[in-house]
Amino acid sequence: MKTMTNAAIRQQLHQFIDITDDKKIEALYTLLKNDIDLHYSYTEDDLNMLHERAEKYLKGETKTYTIEESHNMIRQQRKKT
């Protein structure tokens, strides 16, 4: 038996949810509702750090990267490991 990747499982679940009937959706939701947490909570330290970073960004005091630069940095890190 071949196991599916998590990405493939997610894709299949998304497709299933898109086409299945309401009773099955309700059953899935009932099964998983205790694990679904769409509310994020941040500590005071997290919020302070976020505000400090945003302030530095708006003042032009921090280095920013293009998406291509970011991808290249990730690729370089992956080569090291």
N, C-alpha and C positions, 0 to 999 in steps of 0.2 A: 504494500500500500504506500503510495507516494504522498508525502505531506505537502500541504499548500503553504506558501509564504504568507506572512501576515498581510502583505499588500494585496495578495490575491483573495484572501478571506475577506478583507475589507471591501474590495471591489464587488465580490459576490453578494455580500450582505447589503451593500448599497443598492445593487440591482434588484435584489429580492424585495427590499423595502419599497422601492419605487413601483413595483408591479403587483405586490401581493394585496390581498383583501384586508379590510379594516380589522376583522377579528384576529387575524394573525399578527397584525401590527400591535393591537392591544395586548395580545398574549406576550409578545416579545417585550413590550414596554413593562408589563407587570413583572416579568422575569428579571429585568435589568434595572428597574427604576431606582433601587437602592444604591446602585453603583454609578448612576448618572449624576454627576455634579458639575453643573454648568456655571456655578458661581465661584469666582476666584476670590480668595482673601489674601491680602498683603499685609505684612507686618509694617510697623511704623518705620523700621530701618529700610525695608524694601522701598516704601514710598519716598523716603528721604533720598535714597540713592537715585531713584528714578527722576525726581525733581532736580537733583544736582546735575545729573547727566543731561537732562533737557536744557537746563540753564546754560551749561557749558556749550552745548551744541548751538543754541540760539545766539550765543556770543561769538561763535566761531573759534572757541578755545579747545576744541577736540578734533582729533583726526577722524575723518569719515572715509569710507571706501565705496567704490562702485560695486555693482553686483559681480562684475568680472573679476575685480581684485579680490573680492571675498571668496569666489569660487577657486581662484588660484591659490589663495592661502590655505583653503581646506585641502586642496589637492596636494600641496606641499606637506602638510601635516600628515596626511594619509600615507605618503611615501615614506615618512620617517617611522611609522609604526608597522 
